[in-house]
């Protein structure tokens, strides 16, 4: 749900005794990882793509598993808070629109 992708999807599997999937997902949201993919992206029609080689060649710092778990938990918590704030902002926006409409109707 809420996911839009081109005609192909790359799946990455990690050896979880060394690299936790949640940690990798969090790392892929950082500036260094995004920069790697932006530098590697190719386009012919304005739609940027990367390939499996680009993903495989992403340099990933690999801290101890306990540290990876902590980072992944922080990232998950930040995403949950961002989602919560988005819901609040959308509710406030709807409330503001409803107030504006009632003022216009009442005028």
HELIX and SHEET records of a PDB file:
HELIX    1   1 UNK A   21  UNK A   27  1                                   7    
HELIX    2   2 UNK A   31  UNK A   40  1                                  10    
HELIX    3   3 UNK A   52  UNK A   56  1                                   5    
HELIX    4   4 UNK A   65  UNK A  106  1                                  42    
END                                                                             
